[in-house]
Amino acid sequence: MKTDAAGGAERSIYLPDFCTSRATLVLVLIVELTAFVLTLARQNLEVDFWADLARTSIFLLWIGLASAALLCLAKKPLTRLNVAQGSAMVFVLIAVVIALVSGCAFLIGRTDVIAGMGLYALFPRNLGSFLLRNVSIGLVVIGLTLRYFFVTHEWRRNIEMQAAARVHALQARIRPHFLFNSMNTIASLTRSNPVLAEQAVQDLADLFRANLNEQRNILMLQEELEVAHIYQRIEELRLGERLRIEWKVEALPRGALVPGLMLQPLLENAIYHGIEPRPEGGTVTVTGEVSGKLITIVVRNPVGEANTRRSSGNQLALANIRERLTLMYGERALVKSGRFDREYIVTLRFPYVEQAAGLVT
């Protein structure tokens, strides 16, 4: 639901966009299921079952497609109504469509062409009962369909709200030790290297700004890489030669759309769990490639035998990234993670989508 800035009324936007082929396909499936149920329930001995099913399907398809076209045209007026008003308007519009198509079917059945072909038995004989039965059945089906659309909308809305809450939790999960260590590093540089200390302060401010920005829902991959590089520079000041990061991302399209805070948390986990516990440090490798309109990003970090430290934050970040990629790309997105030999590997795979594709933040 949306809230109107003027009156605060809830908007009836739970209906799918019937101007799209996906919503029309769902409507056609509902129509065909209804036709099958009605044909089974009638058990008309005068007409063969399959002929009756074909007749009912054609009749209901006309109603379904005409209703989809009408709801597509009425999309903007419906969004200006609240849930109750919008639902009532849908009931009235589709009831009128059912009545008109039923009337046309009755008139066609009374023509000489139908009589000459011997198809009179396939058409209704009493207009009043035919209209009443069709409108009554139609209202029941409309009610069930609207309920389905409403429940589906609310379910997806709840998932998106949970994902947003987890994004906020991820944004707020700035480990105190990272902040304290960064400040200590900056303090030590203020006398020995003021220029580097100033750059570190700027990097830390940019990193906090990126992490706490609630508008970073969807952004270009170039921006996400820049945030990861900022985080790398801050950690390199603290860990020195113990931290080495290899970037093999030349093949990645910088204009691809990705969820915000996707790469930097993975880099943070790799350093915190893989590099920091090791006295000798190690190398984090970030690899990226594009194949068949799919982007794959792999983050690797070493894990020693003695390194058994675990943190719930690691799983929080992975679960959050997995859920947001799924919301953005559906089943085409993939997040895998696990320990292989002496490495911990996280793999992200998602479709290559650019700004021109129409996704918005």
LINDAQUI-V963459 format. One record per pair of residues at least 12 apart in sequence whose ideal C-beta (glycine too) atoms are under 6 Angstrom apart, sorted by the first residue. I is the first residue (numbers start at 0). GAP is how many residues later the second one is. D is the distance in whole Angstrom. If there is no record, write none. Layout:
i	gap	d
I	GAP	D
I	GAP	D
This chain:
i	gap	d
8	73	5
9	72	5
10	68	6
11	66	6
11	69	5
11	70	6
11	71	5
11	74	3
12	66	6
13	135	6
13	136	5
13	139	4
14	134	6
17	50	5
17	53	4
17	54	4
18	53	4
23	44	5
26	37	5
26	41	5
29	115	6
30	29	5
30	30	6
30	33	4
33	107	6
34	21	4
34	22	4
34	25	5
37	18	6
38	13	5
38	14	4
38	17	5
45	75	5
54	67	5
61	39	5
62	34	6
62	35	6
62	38	5
65	31	5
66	27	5
66	30	5
69	23	6
86	59	6
90	51	6
93	48	5
94	40	6
97	36	5
97	37	5
97	40	4
98	32	6
98	36	6
101	28	6
101	29	5
101	32	5
105	18	6
105	21	5
105	24	6
108	14	2
162	160	5
162	161	6
162	164	6
165	154	5
169	91	6
169	150	5
170	40	5
170	41	6
172	140	6
180	57	5
181	22	6
181	52	6
184	52	5
184	53	5
185	14	5
185	15	6
199	37	6
202	27	5
202	30	5
202	31	5
205	24	5
206	23	5
206	24	6
209	17	5
215	44	3
216	43	6
216	144	5
217	39	5
217	143	5
218	41	5
219	35	6
220	33	6
220	35	5
220	37	5
221	32	4
223	34	6
223	38	6
223	39	5
226	37	5
227	35	5
227	36	5
227	39	5
230	33	5
230	36	6
231	13	5
234	36	6
241	39	3
242	32	5
242	38	6
243	39	4
244	39	5
245	37	6
245	39	5
246	39	5
247	39	5
248	39	4
250	38	5
250	39	6
251	36	4
254	99	5
255	39	6
255	96	5
256	96	5
256	102	5
258	65	4
258	69	6
261	59	6
264	52	4
265	33	5
265	80	5
268	45	5
268	48	6
269	14	5
269	29	6
269	31	4
273	27	3
273	28	5
273	29	6
276	30	5
276	32	6
277	26	6
281	20	4
283	17	5
284	15	4
285	13	5
289	62	6
292	59	5
293	55	6
294	55	6
294	57	5
295	53	5
296	51	5
297	49	5
298	47	5
299	43	5
299	45	5
300	43	5
301	40	6
302	36	6
302	39	6
302	41	5
317	19	6
321	13	4
324	25	5
328	21	5
328	22	5
331	19	5
332	17	4
333	15	4
334	13	6
